Amino acid sequence: MSSGVAAAPECLERFAQLKMSKSLKYILFKLNDRRTEIVIDKTSENPDYEEFLDNLPSDGCKWAVYDFSYTSEDGSPRNKLCFFSWSPDSAPIRAKMVHASSKDALRKSLDGISVEIQGTDLTEVAYDTVLEKVRRFSR
């Protein structure tokens, strides 16, 4: 089911910047206050994964794209673009419903995502959990 919400043009511009120039490490997206458009909430150049997790609210929904760096099984450095759909159990039910029905509008407009992560609590988005999923999709 689609909510009829679309991603703002700035979302695609910043995603292209993250993907091509590697000048950003992650982008957080949210619905605008009227719930009519997906907008950028925050961008960061900081590679600290814990800082990224600290920006996921305990009581609200967000989407994010994170340029996930890791070492492959053969020891070579790798990066994968990960799409996060963050919808914690403590978020209001209506917010979670609109978030879920609006996700595809954003996700389908972001070309080049390797892995999709759904998170309802921090264990589902912990570094080791994401690393396991990234490695599984890299084979």
MODELLER restraints for C-alpha pairs under 7 A, 6 or more apart:
rsr = mdl.restraints
at = mdl.atoms
rsr.add(forms.Gaussian(group=physical.xy_distance, feature=features.Distance(at['CA:1:A'], at['CA:101:A']), mean=5.60, stdev=0.5))
rsr.add(forms.Gaussian(group=physical.xy_distance, feature=features.Distance(at['CA:2:A'], at['CA:101:A']), mean=4.93, stdev=0.5))
rsr.add(forms.Gaussian(group=physical.xy_distance, feature=features.Distance(at['CA:2:A'], at['CA:102:A']), mean=5.93, stdev=0.5))
rsr.add(forms.Gaussian(group=physical.xy_distance, feature=features.Distance(at['CA:3:A'], at['CA:98:A']), mean=6.70, stdev=0.5))
rsr.add(forms.Gaussian(group=physical.xy_distance, feature=features.Distance(at['CA:3:A'], at['CA:101:A']), mean=5.27, stdev=0.5))
rsr.add(forms.Gaussian(group=physical.xy_distance, feature=features.Distance(at['CA:3:A'], at['CA:102:A']), mean=5.33, stdev=0.5))
rsr.add(forms.Gaussian(group=physical.xy_distance, feature=features.Distance(at['CA:5:A'], at['CA:36:A']), mean=5.34, stdev=0.5))
rsr.add(forms.Gaussian(group=physical.xy_distance, feature=features.Distance(at['CA:5:A'], at['CA:37:A']), mean=5.23, stdev=0.5))
rsr.add(forms.Gaussian(group=physical.xy_distance, feature=features.Distance(at['CA:5:A'], at['CA:38:A']), mean=6.91, stdev=0.5))
rsr.add(forms.Gaussian(group=physical.xy_distance, feature=features.Distance(at['CA:5:A'], at['CA:102:A']), mean=5.96, stdev=0.5))
rsr.add(forms.Gaussian(group=physical.xy_distance, feature=features.Distance(at['CA:5:A'], at['CA:105:A']), mean=6.70, stdev=0.5))
rsr.add(forms.Gaussian(group=physical.xy_distance, feature=features.Distance(at['CA:6:A'], at['CA:37:A']), mean=5.25, stdev=0.5))
rsr.add(forms.Gaussian(group=physical.xy_distance, feature=features.Distance(at['CA:6:A'], at['CA:38:A']), mean=6.04, stdev=0.5))
rsr.add(forms.Gaussian(group=physical.xy_distance, feature=features.Distance(at['CA:6:A'], at['CA:105:A']), mean=5.60, stdev=0.5))
rsr.add(forms.Gaussian(group=physical.xy_distance, feature=features.Distance(at['CA:6:A'], at['CA:106:A']), mean=6.96, stdev=0.5))
rsr.add(forms.Gaussian(group=physical.xy_distance, feature=features.Distance(at['CA:7:A'], at['CA:37:A']), mean=5.75, stdev=0.5))
rsr.add(forms.Gaussian(group=physical.xy_distance, feature=features.Distance(at['CA:7:A'], at['CA:38:A']), mean=4.50, stdev=0.5))
rsr.add(forms.Gaussian(group=physical.xy_distance, feature=features.Distance(at['CA:7:A'], at['CA:39:A']), mean=6.50, stdev=0.5))
rsr.add(forms.Gaussian(group=physical.xy_distance, feature=features.Distance(at['CA:7:A'], at['CA:105:A']), mean=6.54, stdev=0.5))
rsr.add(forms.Gaussian(group=physical.xy_distance, feature=features.Distance(at['CA:7:A'], at['CA:106:A']), mean=5.62, stdev=0.5))
rsr.add(forms.Gaussian(group=physical.xy_distance, feature=features.Distance(at['CA:8:A'], at['CA:37:A']), mean=6.27, stdev=0.5))
rsr.add(forms.Gaussian(group=physical.xy_distance, feature=features.Distance(at['CA:8:A'], at['CA:38:A']), mean=5.80, stdev=0.5))
rsr.add(forms.Gaussian(group=physical.xy_distance, feature=features.Distance(at['CA:8:A'], at['CA:39:A']), mean=5.66, stdev=0.5))
rsr.add(forms.Gaussian(group=physical.xy_distance, feature=features.Distance(at['CA:11:A'], at['CA:39:A']), mean=6.30, stdev=0.5))
rsr.add(forms.Gaussian(group=physical.xy_distance, feature=features.Distance(at['CA:11:A'], at['CA:40:A']), mean=6.04, stdev=0.5))
rsr.add(forms.Gaussian(group=physical.xy_distance, feature=features.Distance(at['CA:12:A'], at['CA:110:A']), mean=7.00, stdev=0.5))
rsr.add(forms.Gaussian(group=physical.xy_distance, feature=features.Distance(at['CA:17:A'], at['CA:23:A']), mean=6.85, stdev=0.5))
rsr.add(forms.Gaussian(group=physical.xy_distance, feature=features.Distance(at['CA:18:A'], at['CA:24:A']), mean=4.84, stdev=0.5))
rsr.add(forms.Gaussian(group=physical.xy_distance, feature=features.Distance(at['CA:18:A'], at['CA:25:A']), mean=6.71, stdev=0.5))
rsr.add(forms.Gaussian(group=physical.xy_distance, feature=features.Distance(at['CA:23:A'], at['CA:45:A']), mean=6.43, stdev=0.5))
rsr.add(forms.Gaussian(group=physical.xy_distance, feature=features.Distance(at['CA:24:A'], at['CA:43:A']), mean=6.97, stdev=0.5))
rsr.add(forms.Gaussian(group=physical.xy_distance, feature=features.Distance(at['CA:24:A'], at['CA:44:A']), mean=5.73, stdev=0.5))
rsr.add(forms.Gaussian(group=physical.xy_distance, feature=features.Distance(at['CA:24:A'], at['CA:45:A']), mean=4.46, stdev=0.5))
rsr.add(forms.Gaussian(group=physical.xy_distance, feature=features.Distance(at['CA:25:A'], at['CA:44:A']), mean=5.79, stdev=0.5))
rsr.add(forms.Gaussian(group=physical.xy_distance, feature=features.Distance(at['CA:25:A'], at['CA:45:A']), mean=4.80, stdev=0.5))
rsr.add(forms.Gaussian(group=physical.xy_distance, feature=features.Distance(at['CA:25:A'], at['CA:46:A']), mean=6.21, stdev=0.5))
rsr.add(forms.Gaussian(group=physical.xy_distance, feature=features.Distance(at['CA:25:A'], at['CA:47:A']), mean=5.89, stdev=0.5))
rsr.add(forms.Gaussian(group=physical.xy_distance, feature=features.Distance(at['CA:25:A'], at['CA:66:A']), mean=6.02, stdev=0.5))
rsr.add(forms.Gaussian(group=physical.xy_distance, feature=features.Distance(at['CA:25:A'], at['CA:67:A']), mean=5.38, stdev=0.5))
rsr.add(forms.Gaussian(group=physical.xy_distance, feature=features.Distance(at['CA:26:A'], at['CA:43:A']), mean=5.80, stdev=0.5))
rsr.add(forms.Gaussian(group=physical.xy_distance, feature=features.Distance(at['CA:26:A'], at['CA:44:A']), mean=5.59, stdev=0.5))
rsr.add(forms.Gaussian(group=physical.xy_distance, feature=features.Distance(at['CA:26:A'], at['CA:45:A']), mean=6.98, stdev=0.5))
rsr.add(forms.Gaussian(group=physical.xy_distance, feature=features.Distance(at['CA:26:A'], at['CA:64:A']), mean=6.97, stdev=0.5))
rsr.add(forms.Gaussian(group=physical.xy_distance, feature=features.Distance(at['CA:26:A'], at['CA:65:A']), mean=5.50, stdev=0.5))
rsr.add(forms.Gaussian(group=physical.xy_distance, feature=features.Distance(at['CA:26:A'], at['CA:66:A']), mean=4.34, stdev=0.5))
rsr.add(forms.Gaussian(group=physical.xy_distance, feature=features.Distance(at['CA:26:A'], at['CA:67:A']), mean=6.16, stdev=0.5))
rsr.add(forms.Gaussian(group=physical.xy_distance, feature=features.Distance(at['CA:27:A'], at['CA:42:A']), mean=5.83, stdev=0.5))
rsr.add(forms.Gaussian(group=physical.xy_distance, feature=features.Distance(at['CA:27:A'], at['CA:43:A']), mean=4.44, stdev=0.5))
rsr.add(forms.Gaussian(group=physical.xy_distance, feature=features.Distance(at['CA:27:A'], at['CA:44:A']), mean=6.67, stdev=0.5))
rsr.add(forms.Gaussian(group=physical.xy_distance, feature=features.Distance(at['CA:27:A'], at['CA:64:A']), mean=5.45, stdev=0.5))
rsr.add(forms.Gaussian(group=physical.xy_distance, feature=features.Distance(at['CA:27:A'], at['CA:65:A']), mean=5.37, stdev=0.5))
rsr.add(forms.Gaussian(group=physical.xy_distance, feature=features.Distance(at['CA:27:A'], at['CA:66:A']), mean=6.67, stdev=0.5))
rsr.add(forms.Gaussian(group=physical.xy_distance, feature=features.Distance(at['CA:28:A'], at['CA:40:A']), mean=6.06, stdev=0.5))
rsr.add(forms.Gaussian(group=physical.xy_distance, feature=features.Distance(at['CA:28:A'], at['CA:41:A']), mean=5.26, stdev=0.5))
rsr.add(forms.Gaussian(group=physical.xy_distance, feature=features.Distance(at['CA:28:A'], at['CA:42:A']), mean=5.07, stdev=0.5))
rsr.add(forms.Gaussian(group=physical.xy_distance, feature=features.Distance(at['CA:28:A'], at['CA:43:A']), mean=6.27, stdev=0.5))
rsr.add(forms.Gaussian(group=physical.xy_distance, feature=features.Distance(at['CA:28:A'], at['CA:62:A']), mean=6.74, stdev=0.5))
rsr.add(forms.Gaussian(group=physical.xy_distance, feature=features.Distance(at['CA:28:A'], at['CA:63:A']), mean=5.85, stdev=0.5))
rsr.add(forms.Gaussian(group=physical.xy_distance, feature=features.Distance(at['CA:28:A'], at['CA:64:A']), mean=4.37, stdev=0.5))
rsr.add(forms.Gaussian(group=physical.xy_distance, feature=features.Distance(at['CA:28:A'], at['CA:65:A']), mean=6.76, stdev=0.5))
rsr.add(forms.Gaussian(group=physical.xy_distance, feature=features.Distance(at['CA:29:A'], at['CA:38:A']), mean=6.62, stdev=0.5))
rsr.add(forms.Gaussian(group=physical.xy_distance, feature=features.Distance(at['CA:29:A'], at['CA:39:A']), mean=5.64, stdev=0.5))
rsr.add(forms.Gaussian(group=physical.xy_distance, feature=features.Distance(at['CA:29:A'], at['CA:40:A']), mean=4.51, stdev=0.5))
rsr.add(forms.Gaussian(group=physical.xy_distance, feature=features.Distance(at['CA:29:A'], at['CA:41:A']), mean=5.00, stdev=0.5))
rsr.add(forms.Gaussian(group=physical.xy_distance, feature=features.Distance(at['CA:29:A'], at['CA:62:A']), mean=5.81, stdev=0.5))
rsr.add(forms.Gaussian(group=physical.xy_distance, feature=features.Distance(at['CA:29:A'], at['CA:63:A']), mean=5.02, stdev=0.5))
rsr.add(forms.Gaussian(group=physical.xy_distance, feature=features.Distance(at['CA:29:A'], at['CA:64:A']), mean=5.77, stdev=0.5))
rsr.add(forms.Gaussian(group=physical.xy_distance, feature=features.Distance(at['CA:30:A'], at['CA:38:A']), mean=5.59, stdev=0.5))
rsr.add(forms.Gaussian(group=physical.xy_distance, feature=features.Distance(at['CA:30:A'], at['CA:39:A']), mean=5.57, stdev=0.5))
rsr.add(forms.Gaussian(group=physical.xy_distance, feature=features.Distance(at['CA:30:A'], at['CA:40:A']), mean=6.29, stdev=0.5))
rsr.add(forms.Gaussian(group=physical.xy_distance, feature=features.Distance(at['CA:30:A'], at['CA:41:A']), mean=5.84, stdev=0.5))
rsr.add(forms.Gaussian(group=physical.xy_distance, feature=features.Distance(at['CA:30:A'], at['CA:62:A']), mean=5.17, stdev=0.5))
rsr.add(forms.Gaussian(group=physical.xy_distance, feature=features.Distance(at['CA:30:A'], at['CA:63:A']), mean=6.41, stdev=0.5))
rsr.add(forms.Gaussian(group=physical.xy_distance, feature=features.Distance(at['CA:31:A'], at['CA:37:A']), mean=5.74, stdev=0.5))
rsr.add(forms.Gaussian(group=physical.xy_distance, feature=features.Distance(at['CA:31:A'], at['CA:38:A']), mean=4.51, stdev=0.5))
rsr.add(forms.Gaussian(group=physical.xy_distance, feature=features.Distance(at['CA:31:A'], at['CA:39:A']), mean=5.98, stdev=0.5))
rsr.add(forms.Gaussian(group=physical.xy_distance, feature=features.Distance(at['CA:32:A'], at['CA:38:A']), mean=6.11, stdev=0.5))
rsr.add(forms.Gaussian(group=physical.xy_distance, feature=features.Distance(at['CA:32:A'], at['CA:39:A']), mean=6.12, stdev=0.5))
rsr.add(forms.Gaussian(group=physical.xy_distance, feature=features.Distance(at['CA:58:A'], at['CA:88:A']), mean=6.39, stdev=0.5))
rsr.add(forms.Gaussian(group=physical.xy_distance, feature=features.Distance(at['CA:58:A'], at['CA:90:A']), mean=6.86, stdev=0.5))
rsr.add(forms.Gaussian(group=physical.xy_distance, feature=features.Distance(at['CA:59:A'], at['CA:88:A']), mean=6.37, stdev=0.5))
rsr.add(forms.Gaussian(group=physical.xy_distance, feature=features.Distance(at['CA:59:A'], at['CA:90:A']), mean=5.16, stdev=0.5))
rsr.add(forms.Gaussian(group=physical.xy_distance, feature=features.Distance(at['CA:59:A'], at['CA:91:A']), mean=4.40, stdev=0.5))
rsr.add(forms.Gaussian(group=physical.xy_distance, feature=features.Distance(at['CA:60:A'], at['CA:87:A']), mean=6.69, stdev=0.5))
rsr.add(forms.Gaussian(group=physical.xy_distance, feature=features.Distance(at['CA:60:A'], at['CA:88:A']), mean=6.74, stdev=0.5))
rsr.add(forms.Gaussian(group=physical.xy_distance, feature=features.Distance(at['CA:60:A'], at['CA:91:A']), mean=4.94, stdev=0.5))
rsr.add(forms.Gaussian(group=physical.xy_distance, feature=features.Distance(at['CA:61:A'], at['CA:86:A']), mean=5.43, stdev=0.5))
rsr.add(forms.Gaussian(group=physical.xy_distance, feature=features.Distance(at['CA:61:A'], at['CA:87:A']), mean=4.60, stdev=0.5))
rsr.add(forms.Gaussian(group=physical.xy_distance, feature=features.Distance(at['CA:61:A'], at['CA:88:A']), mean=6.76, stdev=0.5))
rsr.add(forms.Gaussian(group=physical.xy_distance, feature=features.Distance(at['CA:61:A'], at['CA:91:A']), mean=6.78, stdev=0.5))
rsr.add(forms.Gaussian(group=physical.xy_distance, feature=features.Distance(at['CA:61:A'], at['CA:95:A']), mean=6.99, stdev=0.5))
rsr.add(forms.Gaussian(group=physical.xy_distance, feature=features.Distance(at['CA:61:A'], at['CA:96:A']), mean=6.67, stdev=0.5))
rsr.add(forms.Gaussian(group=physical.xy_distance, feature=features.Distance(at['CA:61:A'], at['CA:99:A']), mean=6.62, stdev=0.5))
rsr.add(forms.Gaussian(group=physical.xy_distance, feature=features.Distance(at['CA:62:A'], at['CA:85:A']), mean=6.38, stdev=0.5))
rsr.add(forms.Gaussian(group=physical.xy_distance, feature=features.Distance(at['CA:62:A'], at['CA:86:A']), mean=5.16, stdev=0.5))
rsr.add(forms.Gaussian(group=physical.xy_distance, feature=features.Distance(at['CA:62:A'], at['CA:87:A']), mean=6.80, stdev=0.5))
rsr.add(forms.Gaussian(group=physical.xy_distance, feature=features.Distance(at['CA:63:A'], at['CA:84:A']), mean=5.40, stdev=0.5))
rsr.add(forms.Gaussian(group=physical.xy_distance, feature=features.Distance(at['CA:63:A'], at['CA:85:A']), mean=4.68, stdev=0.5))
rsr.add(forms.Gaussian(group=physical.xy_distance, feature=features.Distance(at['CA:63:A'], at['CA:86:A']), mean=5.81, stdev=0.5))
rsr.add(forms.Gaussian(group=physical.xy_distance, feature=features.Distance(at['CA:64:A'], at['CA:83:A']), mean=5.75, stdev=0.5))
rsr.add(forms.Gaussian(group=physical.xy_distance, feature=features.Distance(at['CA:64:A'], at['CA:84:A']), mean=4.90, stdev=0.5))
rsr.add(forms.Gaussian(group=physical.xy_distance, feature=features.Distance(at['CA:64:A'], at['CA:85:A']), mean=6.72, stdev=0.5))
rsr.add(forms.Gaussian(group=physical.xy_distance, feature=features.Distance(at['CA:65:A'], at['CA:81:A']), mean=6.60, stdev=0.5))
rsr.add(forms.Gaussian(group=physical.xy_distance, feature=features.Distance(at['CA:65:A'], at['CA:82:A']), mean=5.50, stdev=0.5))
rsr.add(forms.Gaussian(group=physical.xy_distance, feature=features.Distance(at['CA:65:A'], at['CA:83:A']), mean=4.60, stdev=0.5))
rsr.add(forms.Gaussian(group=physical.xy_distance, feature=features.Distance(at['CA:65:A'], at['CA:84:A']), mean=6.15, stdev=0.5))
rsr.add(forms.Gaussian(group=physical.xy_distance, feature=features.Distance(at['CA:66:A'], at['CA:81:A']), mean=5.80, stdev=0.5))
rsr.add(forms.Gaussian(group=physical.xy_distance, feature=features.Distance(at['CA:66:A'], at['CA:82:A']), mean=5.26, stdev=0.5))
rsr.add(forms.Gaussian(group=physical.xy_distance, feature=features.Distance(at['CA:66:A'], at['CA:83:A']), mean=6.66, stdev=0.5))
rsr.add(forms.Gaussian(group=physical.xy_distance, feature=features.Distance(at['CA:67:A'], at['CA:79:A']), mean=6.37, stdev=0.5))
rsr.add(forms.Gaussian(group=physical.xy_distance, feature=features.Distance(at['CA:67:A'], at['CA:80:A']), mean=5.86, stdev=0.5))
rsr.add(forms.Gaussian(group=physical.xy_distance, feature=features.Distance(at['CA:67:A'], at['CA:81:A']), mean=4.69, stdev=0.5))
rsr.add(forms.Gaussian(group=physical.xy_distance, feature=features.Distance(at['CA:67:A'], at['CA:82:A']), mean=6.41, stdev=0.5))
rsr.add(forms.Gaussian(group=physical.xy_distance, feature=features.Distance(at['CA:68:A'], at['CA:79:A']), mean=5.34, stdev=0.5))
rsr.add(forms.Gaussian(group=physical.xy_distance, feature=features.Distance(at['CA:68:A'], at['CA:80:A']), mean=5.22, stdev=0.5))
rsr.add(forms.Gaussian(group=physical.xy_distance, feature=features.Distance(at['CA:68:A'], at['CA:81:A']), mean=6.03, stdev=0.5))
rsr.add(forms.Gaussian(group=physical.xy_distance, feature=features.Distance(at['CA:68:A'], at['CA:82:A']), mean=6.61, stdev=0.5))
rsr.add(forms.Gaussian(group=physical.xy_distance, feature=features.Distance(at['CA:69:A'], at['CA:78:A']), mean=5.74, stdev=0.5))
rsr.add(forms.Gaussian(group=physical.xy_distance, feature=features.Distance(at['CA:69:A'], at['CA:79:A']), mean=4.44, stdev=0.5))
rsr.add(forms.Gaussian(group=physical.xy_distance, feature=features.Distance(at['CA:69:A'], at['CA:80:A']), mean=6.72, stdev=0.5))
rsr.add(forms.Gaussian(group=physical.xy_distance, feature=features.Distance(at['CA:70:A'], at['CA:77:A']), mean=5.93, stdev=0.5))
rsr.add(forms.Gaussian(group=physical.xy_distance, feature=features.Distance(at['CA:70:A'], at['CA:78:A']), mean=5.39, stdev=0.5))
rsr.add(forms.Gaussian(group=physical.xy_distance, feature=features.Distance(at['CA:70:A'], at['CA:79:A']), mean=6.29, stdev=0.5))
rsr.add(forms.Gaussian(group=physical.xy_distance, feature=features.Distance(at['CA:71:A'], at['CA:77:A']), mean=4.53, stdev=0.5))
rsr.add(forms.Gaussian(group=physical.xy_distance, feature=features.Distance(at['CA:71:A'], at['CA:78:A']), mean=5.79, stdev=0.5))
rsr.add(forms.Gaussian(group=physical.xy_distance, feature=features.Distance(at['CA:72:A'], at['CA:78:A']), mean=6.41, stdev=0.5))
rsr.add(forms.Gaussian(group=physical.xy_distance, feature=features.Distance(at['CA:80:A'], at['CA:114:A']), mean=5.96, stdev=0.5))
rsr.add(forms.Gaussian(group=physical.xy_distance, feature=features.Distance(at['CA:81:A'], at['CA:113:A']), mean=5.07, stdev=0.5))
rsr.add(forms.Gaussian(group=physical.xy_distance, feature=features.Distance(at['CA:81:A'], at['CA:114:A']), mean=5.47, stdev=0.5))
rsr.add(forms.Gaussian(group=physical.xy_distance, feature=features.Distance(at['CA:81:A'], at['CA:115:A']), mean=6.70, stdev=0.5))
rsr.add(forms.Gaussian(group=physical.xy_distance, feature=features.Distance(at['CA:82:A'], at['CA:113:A']), mean=5.90, stdev=0.5))
rsr.add(forms.Gaussian(group=physical.xy_distance, feature=features.Distance(at['CA:82:A'], at['CA:114:A']), mean=5.97, stdev=0.5))
rsr.add(forms.Gaussian(group=physical.xy_distance, feature=features.Distance(at['CA:82:A'], at['CA:115:A']), mean=4.81, stdev=0.5))
rsr.add(forms.Gaussian(group=physical.xy_distance, feature=features.Distance(at['CA:82:A'], at['CA:116:A']), mean=5.71, stdev=0.5))
rsr.add(forms.Gaussian(group=physical.xy_distance, feature=features.Distance(at['CA:82:A'], at['CA:117:A']), mean=6.99, stdev=0.5))
rsr.add(forms.Gaussian(group=physical.xy_distance, feature=features.Distance(at['CA:83:A'], at['CA:113:A']), mean=6.47, stdev=0.5))
rsr.add(forms.Gaussian(group=physical.xy_distance, feature=features.Distance(at['CA:83:A'], at['CA:115:A']), mean=6.26, stdev=0.5))
rsr.add(forms.Gaussian(group=physical.xy_distance, feature=features.Distance(at['CA:83:A'], at['CA:116:A']), mean=4.73, stdev=0.5))
rsr.add(forms.Gaussian(group=physical.xy_distance, feature=features.Distance(at['CA:83:A'], at['CA:117:A']), mean=6.02, stdev=0.5))
rsr.add(forms.Gaussian(group=physical.xy_distance, feature=features.Distance(at['CA:84:A'], at['CA:116:A']), mean=6.00, stdev=0.5))
rsr.add(forms.Gaussian(group=physical.xy_distance, feature=features.Distance(at['CA:84:A'], at['CA:117:A']), mean=4.76, stdev=0.5))
rsr.add(forms.Gaussian(group=physical.xy_distance, feature=features.Distance(at['CA:84:A'], at['CA:118:A']), mean=5.88, stdev=0.5))
rsr.add(forms.Gaussian(group=physical.xy_distance, feature=features.Distance(at['CA:85:A'], at['CA:117:A']), mean=6.27, stdev=0.5))
rsr.add(forms.Gaussian(group=physical.xy_distance, feature=features.Distance(at['CA:85:A'], at['CA:118:A']), mean=4.90, stdev=0.5))
rsr.add(forms.Gaussian(group=physical.xy_distance, feature=features.Distance(at['CA:85:A'], at['CA:119:A']), mean=6.12, stdev=0.5))
rsr.add(forms.Gaussian(group=physical.xy_distance, feature=features.Distance(at['CA:86:A'], at['CA:118:A']), mean=6.19, stdev=0.5))
rsr.add(forms.Gaussian(group=physical.xy_distance, feature=features.Distance(at['CA:86:A'], at['CA:119:A']), mean=4.84, stdev=0.5))
rsr.add(forms.Gaussian(group=physical.xy_distance, feature=features.Distance(at['CA:86:A'], at['CA:120:A']), mean=6.10, stdev=0.5))
rsr.add(forms.Gaussian(group=physical.xy_distance, feature=features.Distance(at['CA:87:A'], at['CA:96:A']), mean=6.15, stdev=0.5))
rsr.add(forms.Gaussian(group=physical.xy_distance, feature=features.Distance(at['CA:87:A'], at['CA:119:A']), mean=6.15, stdev=0.5))
rsr.add(forms.Gaussian(group=physical.xy_distance, feature=features.Distance(at['CA:87:A'], at['CA:120:A']), mean=5.05, stdev=0.5))
rsr.add(forms.Gaussian(group=physical.xy_distance, feature=features.Distance(at['CA:88:A'], at['CA:119:A']), mean=6.91, stdev=0.5))
rsr.add(forms.Gaussian(group=physical.xy_distance, feature=features.Distance(at['CA:88:A'], at['CA:120:A']), mean=3.98, stdev=0.5))
rsr.add(forms.Gaussian(group=physical.xy_distance, feature=features.Distance(at['CA:88:A'], at['CA:121:A']), mean=5.66, stdev=0.5))
rsr.add(forms.Gaussian(group=physical.xy_distance, feature=features.Distance(at['CA:89:A'], at['CA:120:A']), mean=5.75, stdev=0.5))
rsr.add(forms.Gaussian(group=physical.xy_distance, feature=features.Distance(at['CA:115:A'], at['CA:134:A']), mean=6.41, stdev=0.5))
rsr.add(forms.Gaussian(group=physical.xy_distance, feature=features.Distance(at['CA:119:A'], at['CA:125:A']), mean=5.88, stdev=0.5))
